[in-house]
Amino acid sequence: MSDIAATLERSTSSLAAAIETLPVAVRQAIHLSETETTATLEIGAHNGVVELTLAIENLPTELIIENHADCLRLSLAAASAATQYTKIRIVCAPRTQVELMLKDRSTALTLSLNVEIKRAARFDFFSAVFGKAHDLELEALLDAAAVAHFYGLTELSQNDHANLSLHVKHREGKNHSEQHFYSYASDEAQIRFTGKITVLPGAGGSVAHQLHRGIMRTEGARIQAQPFLNISHDDVKCTHGSTVGFVDEDAKQYLMARGISPADAEQLLVDSSQARFYAALPDEAARKFFDYTTGTI
């Protein structure tokens, strides 16, 4: 069913309900088609920002988004009761921008994300993971002059675990990608981060950077980081870096010498580290979505 007016009559559709809250001019640019397990959103040309906030547990198994608007901001939240597998495919049309915000506080979430970033388009991804069990597999394809930024914050405790796998492919040249991920594990929690950068033979002039920082707050916690570079062209600028360790004891002792308790000193250092993720968010609305309005999580 591709006609938006007819689709909105389906009260059981959370996608349709979310679209119905948008301004009329925005709704007119959106076409929604659905089956029992798949939904496709086609967002036509629109001057300005289209904002959609959706609960992941209400999505179909597969969601396809084709964006032609100047800017699409898609905010996805997984609540504590969510236990779901979801596959999302996003196509960023040439010279458009998509911002994807993901907040996971669920029991278990498995998310497969495929993004195609066309010529001169931009894609920004921000994820904050606090769930019990989180599995993310993300693949991004960059065409010429495309720009992509990926930021992630993962903080787990108890026996929680998370697997994050990113593969950024530069299939055409003169584009730019950045990966910045921060991991924090306490108690017996386990986090695994795998980051891949591939530059294909015809992608000369590509720039790609990857950075991962991990802090284990207890002896039983585990963080594993695996960076990979697969470069098939000489004319590129690619870097990767990763560190995993415990809280800086020298910095902690420095704060304790000024009257701060050991627990507060450690938390202050962790908060300072996490602030790098929140500082990258584009505006106050994004910080509010990630529950970061007072400087605390």
N, C-alpha and C positions, 0 to 999 in steps of 0.2 A: 504494500500500500504506500504509494509515493506521495499522494496528495496530503499536505500537512493538515488541512482543515479536517479531513476525514480521519486522519490518524489521531488527532487530538481528542476525538470522541471516545477513544479507548482509555477509560479511566485506569485500567490496570497497567498502563505503560508509564514507568517512572521517567523515562526519557521524554515522552510527550508532556508529562506534567511539568518537568523542568523547563521545557521549551515554552510552555504556555505562560510562564512567569516573565518571559523576556519582553522588551518593548515590541510593538507591532512591526516596526521597520526591520527589526532583527528577525522576528518570526517569519516574515515574508521571504527572507533570504535562506531559510532552512527547509530542507526536505528530509523527511524521516521515513524509512521503510523498515519493516520488521517481520521476522518470522519467530517461531517459538524459541529458537536458540541464537539468532543472529539479528543485529540491528545495524543499519547503515545511515549515517548522518552526512548529508551533502550540504555544506555551508557555502552559499553562493557569494558573489562579490558584495562586500559591505564595507563602507568607509567607517572605521572606528573599531572598537573592541567588542567581541562577542564573548560573554562570560557564562559558563555553565558549571554548576556545582552538582555533583552526582555522588550517590552512595554506591560503592562497588557491589555490595551485596544485592542491590536491586538491578544490576546490569545483566544482560543476557550473557551466554557463554562467550560470544564473539561480538565485538563492537568495531565497526569500520567507520573512520572519520575522514572525509575529504574536505579540506579547508581551502576556500578561495577568498575568505575575508581578510582584511588588512591584518587583524590580530585576533586569534582565538585563545582565550584562557580557559583551560579545562581543569577543574579542581576535583580530585577523586579522594574520597575518604572511606576507609574501611573501619567499621566500628568493632567493638569488642566481641560481638556475637558473630562476626563474619567468618565463614569458612567456605572458601570458594576458589575455583579456577576460572580465570578470565583471560581472554586473548583480545588484545587491542591492536588495531592497525591504523596508523595515522599517515595521511599523505599531505604534505605541506606544498601547496601549489607555488609556482615561481613568484618570488618577491612578496611572500606572505610571512607571517610569524605565528608560531604556536607556542604557548606556554603551558606545560603540563605540570600540575602540582599533585603529589601523591602523599597522603598521610595514612599510615597503617598502624592501627592499634588493635588488630583483629586477633582471633584465636589461631587462624591459619589462613594464609593467602598465597596463592600461586598465580603470578601474573606474567604473561608473555606479551612483550611490547615490541612491535615492529614499526619503525618510523622511516619514511622516505622523504628526504628534504631536497626539493627540486632547486633548480638554478636560482641563486641569489635569495633563497628563503632562509629563515632562521627558526631554530628549535631550541627552547630552553626547558630543561627537565630538573625538577626539584623533588626529592623524596626524603621523608622523615619516617623512620621505621622504629616502632616501639612494640610491635606485636609479638605474640608467642612463637609463631613459626612463619617465616617469610621467605618466599622464593621468587626472585625476580630474574627474568631473562630478557635482556633488551638488546635489540639489533637496530642500528641506524645506518642508513645509506645516504651519503652526501654527494650531490652533484656539484657542478662548477659554481664557485663563488658562494656556496652555502656556508652557514655558520651554525654551530651546535655547541651548547653548553650543558653539562651534566653535573649536578650537585647532589650529594647524598649524605644524610646523617643517620646512623644506625646506633641505637642505644638499647642494649638488652641486659637482662639480669636473670636470676634463678637458672632454670634449665632451658631458656629460650634459645632459638637458633635462627640464623638467617643465612641464605645463600644469595649473593648478588653477582650476576654475570652480565657484563657489558661487552658488546662488540661493535666498534665504530669503524665503518668501512668508507674510505674515500675512493669512490669509483671514478670521479672526475677531479680535475685539478683546481688549484688556486682557491681552496676552501680552508676552513678553520674549525677545529674541534678542541674542546677542553673538558677534562674529567677531574672533579674534585670530590673525593669521598672521605668521610670521617667516621670511624668505628669506635665504639666504647662497649666493653663487655665486663660484667661483674658476676660474682658467684660462679656458677658452672656454665654460663652462657657461651655460645660458640658463634662466631661470625666468619664467613668465608667470602672474600671479594676476589673476583676474577675480572680483569680489565684487558681488553684486546684492542689494538689499533692495527688496521690493515690499510695499506696504501697500494692500490692496484697499479698496474704498469702505466696506464694512461693518465695518472693523477699527479702530474708534476706540479710543483708549487704549493703542495698541500702543507698545512701546519697543524700538528696534532700534539697535544700535551695531556699527560695523565699524572695524577697525584693521589696517593692514598695515605692516610694517617690513622693508625690504630693505637688505642690505649686500653690495656688490660688492667682492671682495677683490683683484681684478686688473683691469687696464685692459680685457682682452678679454672679461670676464664681462658678462652682460646680465640685468637684472631689469626686467620691465614689470608695472605694477600699474594696473588699471582698476576703480575703484569706481563703482557706479551706485546711484542712489536713484530709485524710482518710487513716489511717494506720492499716494494718491487719497483722503486724509482729512486734515482740518485738526487733529484732536485726536490728535497723535502726538508722540513724541520720538525723532528719528532723527539719527544722526551718522555720518560716515565720515571717515577720515583715512588718509593713506599717505605714507611717505617712502622714497626710494631714494637711496643714496649710498655713499660709501666709509667706511672706519673713521675715527672721529673722530680727526683728527691731533693736536688739542690734548691729548686724553686719552692718546693714545699717547706723545706727547712727555713728558707728566707722569710716566708710568710709566718711560720710558727714563731720565729724569733721576734716578730712584731706583735705577738699576743694573740694570734689566730689559732684556734684549736686544730689538731691534725685533720679531723674530718672536714671542717670548714675550709681549711687550706687546700685540701685535695679537690673539694667540690668547686672552689673558686677557680682552680687551674683548669678543671674540666669545662666549666662554664665559659671560660675565656677561649678555650679551644673550639667549643661548639659555636661560639659567636661568629666564627668565620663563615659557617654555613648560613646563618640568619642574615649576615651582612650582605650576602650575595642575592638575597631575595629582592625583587624589583620594587616593592612598595609596601606601605603599611597594611594594605588589604591582604597581601600574601603572608606577611608576618602574623596577622590575626588568624588566618586560616591554619597556620602551623602552631597556634596557641602561644605565640611569642610576642606578647604586648608589654610585658613588664620586665623583660630581661631574664625570665625563667621559663622553663618548659612546663 
